[in-house]
Amino acid sequence: MTKSKFTEAETEAFYDAEDSLYRSFWDSEGSLHWGYFEEETQASAAEFIPACQRWNEYMLSLSGIDASSRVLDIGCGNGNTAIWLAQQRGCSVVGIDISQVRIDNARAKARENPELQLEFEKESVTNLPFAEGEFTHVWSQATIYHVHDRYRGLQEIHRVLKEGGILIFDDLVTPVKEITEQGRKYVYDRLLFEPTYSQSEYIDVLSQLGLMVLESEDLSEHLHKSYESLSQLAKPQYPELSAAYEKMCEAIAVKELGWSFFVGEKVRDRLSWIYETKDTQKLQSRYDAWSRIYDAELDRPYRISPIKSARALAKVLSDKEASILDAGAGTGMVGEALGELGYSKITAIDLSSEMLEVARKKGVYQALYQGKLEAEIKGCPPNSFGAIIAVGVFTFGHASPEGLRNLNTMLKSGGYFVLTVRVDYQENNAVLHQVMSELPWSLISREEFTIFETEPMYAMVFQKK
């Protein structure tokens, strides 16, 4: 569910009225988020505020915010984190919140720090008064679950981020579909919000909006410790609230409530984004992020490549029981094409674990392995495959042509290798030409076709001598 039965006006009134209460036991400075505890630390009142600051520092370490950044802080509350960000990085920060009481408090603090680039406005994330692409970063802590139309809020966040901009936020999530009466009473109704996305659903929604999720983390254990600590802190003055926090811990324990963290990058042109990096770790992370929408986006403009490649192999490999390695399998488009042609003993290798997870669900592979094509793959010994097919993986910024030497060791004598590459890559890559000249392969066929309407490709079939 993305729309709430509760209104922003109700949430505004709640936080306007409760600000002084929360200051009395949660944080006297007016911050209102949860803590990131050291693993060995037991939940305690004394550890809670340091854990909250540790969470700020952890988020900042992954944000990429620097002095040139313009940051939008969604749900800035009393302005503490926005001010801290400006102090730590020298960036400009615009904070928004629907609570006028908290915005007034934030503005008062900003006047005490005239050297910082700070603005605070009473606004809703569902209707941001900012230009498209105005911010390099959007930051949010413990807020979006309150937004009455979460999807609209996320659309607005995407709009105001510049291309390549970063969304970094945490939010409450709903890991299970069914909520008990107790969970609804002590969690959702008490905090004025509806059951929301699970962590996985959140990643799906962000991906569909064009916010590629580079990092995500389940923080529910830390949420549980936070509310254990808050229960202790609230008990002397507010025993009923303390008891409510204990009920929240029970809800967290049975997964009726969770806490998750996300880092997303706004990316319109996913292909250019993939090709622009030469860093293997970054490439893996980007493919992981793209995996959930990869098939949907590339089905029409790209699927012809795996289909043509599989058919090229079928022309020379009549044995449907032959062991085939799909090198750089991605989400399994090649495996699907081979399966449709009757091949069943297919193994997948890919750099991205998330792409392989999509491939696994298609049920066309006997085994799947994560790894680089240039390195030894456990489970794939020498001379173990009658055919190897590599479609689109040997290209700019991807697997090195040296990986062909490694794959050659896994190919049986007399086996077939289908290599499908961009024409410009094949014709202009000196390393590829050198490696190919040294491999014991004979070219059997070469077919040219086009992907993405204008991109020429070669599907080349070789036989190992």
Order of alpha helices (4+ residues) and beta strands (2+ residues): alpha-alpha-beta-alpha-beta-alpha-beta-beta-alpha-beta-alpha-beta-alpha-alpha-beta-alpha-alpha-alpha-beta-alpha-beta-alpha-beta-beta-alpha-beta-alpha-alpha-beta-beta
